[in-house]
């Protein structure tokens, strides 16, 4: 196994940032993931590439030499991607599968930006429940899929994008006065889930096992509109991604609270068929979708909310 582009990208990011933690923030991955790739890179070249200094992390002499070459390689790859993207036939249709939360969050922007960033004006967005989209991807009825913690298979190439935080959401009338909610309180609330096997359902099940309790509610609806209305009317609660309810929070229809004593995080990922991974659009799709998700990230206000409360403004 040789040096990968990801290892070079992470190495350059650490040198530029002077810190693994800061590099991880810029790359939207965990510091552990960055440290692992740096360690693998040093194992491959057989020499230390970074050292700690009073100003932070700096490259060793060997690291400086590698930094120059790594930057050149990454620039060459970027230029190659741009060149091939420009050469992509205009008639190519890309079929992107997205759960309701993502189609609502970035659907319009993805369709509008496809011509510029993917080299084709024909992006066909297919909305559906994650487990259905996974089957359609396996049957090659879709070219790619965005979702949380996508299943691994020999037919699909998975690229992690960013880690997503899940919180407790409810109508303001049910929020209470405290900044956070305990895990047991959240699990005892009238939870409602949008679709069987949704990521919210899976997280809630795992949380219940962690707490050693049973869910007080196991209501499922197959309509995202009905699900949102139940929450906004105070007829249900949810453990959900902040991105899925950003508009409702901005309008004051929903309030979110962190869950104390339990970290509910999931990685947003993109899956592409292995045979398509070298296609020009496939080389660009992960960065394209990552940029869209980041641009659509809810704005978090700290003026009116205590440190443990996530609010929007």
ChimeraX attribute file (.defattr): number of C-alpha atoms within 10 A of each C-alpha:
attribute: neighborCount
match mode: 1-to-1
recipient: residues
	/A:1	4
	/A:2	8
	/A:3	14
	/A:4	11
	/A:5	13
	/A:6	14
	/A:7	20
	/A:8	21
	/A:9	19
	/A:10	22
	/A:11	29
	/A:12	21
	/A:13	19
	/A:14	25
	/A:15	20
	/A:16	15
	/A:17	18
	/A:18	19
	/A:19	18
	/A:20	23
	/A:21	17
	/A:22	16
	/A:23	22
	/A:24	20
	/A:25	14
	/A:26	12
	/A:27	17
	/A:28	16
	/A:29	17
	/A:30	16
	/A:31	16
	/A:32	12
	/A:33	12
	/A:34	22
	/A:35	18
	/A:36	13
	/A:37	19
	/A:38	23
	/A:39	15
	/A:40	15
	/A:41	22
	/A:42	18
	/A:43	12
	/A:44	12
	/A:45	13
	/A:46	9
	/A:47	12
	/A:48	16
	/A:49	22
	/A:50	21
	/A:51	11
	/A:52	12
	/A:53	10
	/A:54	6
	/A:55	8
	/A:56	12
	/A:57	17
	/A:58	20
	/A:59	22
	/A:60	15
	/A:61	12
	/A:62	13
	/A:63	21
	/A:64	15
	/A:65	12
	/A:66	18
	/A:67	20
	/A:68	11
	/A:69	13
	/A:70	19
	/A:71	15
	/A:72	12
	/A:73	15
	/A:74	16
	/A:75	12
	/A:76	12
	/A:77	14
	/A:78	13
	/A:79	12
	/A:80	14
	/A:81	20
	/A:82	18
	/A:83	12
	/A:84	15
	/A:85	22
	/A:86	17
	/A:87	12
	/A:88	15
	/A:89	10
	/A:90	12
	/A:91	10
	/A:92	13
	/A:93	13
	/A:94	19
	/A:95	18
	/A:96	26
	/A:97	29
	/A:98	24
	/A:99	22
	/A:100	19
	/A:101	21
	/A:102	16
	/A:103	20
	/A:104	16
	/A:105	21
	/A:106	19
	/A:107	20
	/A:108	11
	/A:109	16
	/A:110	22
	/A:111	16
	/A:112	14
	/A:113	17
	/A:114	19
	/A:115	16
	/A:116	11
	/A:117	19
	/A:118	25
	/A:119	22
	/A:120	22
	/A:121	18
	/A:122	17
	/A:123	19
	/A:124	17
	/A:125	18
	/A:126	16
	/A:127	18
	/A:128	16
	/A:129	20
	/A:130	23
	/A:131	18
	/A:132	12
	/A:133	23
	/A:134	23
	/A:135	12
	/A:136	16
	/A:137	22
	/A:138	15
	/A:139	10
	/A:140	14
	/A:141	14
	/A:142	21
	/A:143	22
	/A:144	28
	/A:145	26
	/A:146	27
	/A:147	25
	/A:148	21
	/A:149	15
	/A:150	20
	/A:151	12
	/A:152	10
	/A:153	12
	/A:154	7
	/A:155	14
	/A:156	22
	/A:157	16
	/A:158	22
	/A:159	17
	/A:160	19
	/A:161	23
	/A:162	19
	/A:163	16
	/A:164	17
	/A:165	15
	/A:166	24
	/A:167	25
	/A:168	25
	/A:169	26
	/A:170	26
	/A:171	21
	/A:172	17
	/A:173	12
	/A:174	16
	/A:175	19
	/A:176	10
	/A:177	7
	/A:178	10
	/A:179	17
	/A:180	22
	/A:181	21
	/A:182	15
	/A:183	20
	/A:184	19
	/A:185	10
	/A:186	26
	/A:187	23
	/A:188	15
	/A:189	17
	/A:190	18
	/A:191	25
	/A:192	22
	/A:193	27
	/A:194	22
	/A:195	20
	/A:196	17
	/A:197	14
	/A:198	17
	/A:199	23
	/A:200	22
	/A:201	22
	/A:202	13
	/A:203	18
	/A:204	24
	/A:205	17
	/A:206	13
	/A:207	21
	/A:208	19
	/A:209	12
	/A:210	11
	/A:211	14
	/A:212	10
	/A:213	13
	/A:214	15
	/A:215	18
	/A:216	15
	/A:217	15
	/A:218	14
	/A:219	14
	/A:220	16
	/A:221	14
	/A:222	12
	/A:223	12
	/A:224	15
	/A:225	11
	/A:226	12
	/A:227	20
	/A:228	22
	/A:229	13
	/A:230	17
	/A:231	25
	/A:232	22
	/A:233	15
	/A:234	17
	/A:235	16
	/A:236	22
	/A:237	28
	/A:238	25
	/A:239	25
	/A:240	23
	/A:241	21
	/A:242	22
	/A:243	19
	/A:244	19
	/A:245	21
	/A:246	23
	/A:247	16
	/A:248	16
	/A:249	24
	/A:250	15
	/A:251	11
	/A:252	15
	/A:253	19
	/A:254	25
	/A:255	26
	/A:256	29
	/A:257	23
	/A:258	24
	/A:259	22
	/A:260	15
	/A:261	12
	/A:262	12
	/A:263	13
	/A:264	20
	/A:265	14
	/A:266	17
	/A:267	17
	/A:268	18
	/A:269	21
	/A:270	26
	/A:271	28
	/A:272	25
	/A:273	21
	/A:274	14
	/A:275	10
	/A:276	15
	/A:277	19
	/A:278	13
	/A:279	13
	/A:280	20
	/A:281	23
	/A:282	22
	/A:283	21
	/A:284	19
	/A:285	22
	/A:286	21
	/A:287	15
	/A:288	17
	/A:289	20
	/A:290	19
	/A:291	14
	/A:292	17
	/A:293	20
	/A:294	13
	/A:295	13
	/A:296	14
	/A:297	14
	/A:298	20
	/A:299	13
	/A:300	12
	/A:301	13
	/A:302	14
	/A:303	9
	/A:304	11
	/A:305	13
	/A:306	13
	/A:307	11
	/A:308	15
	/A:309	21
	/A:310	22
	/A:311	23
	/A:312	21
	/A:313	14
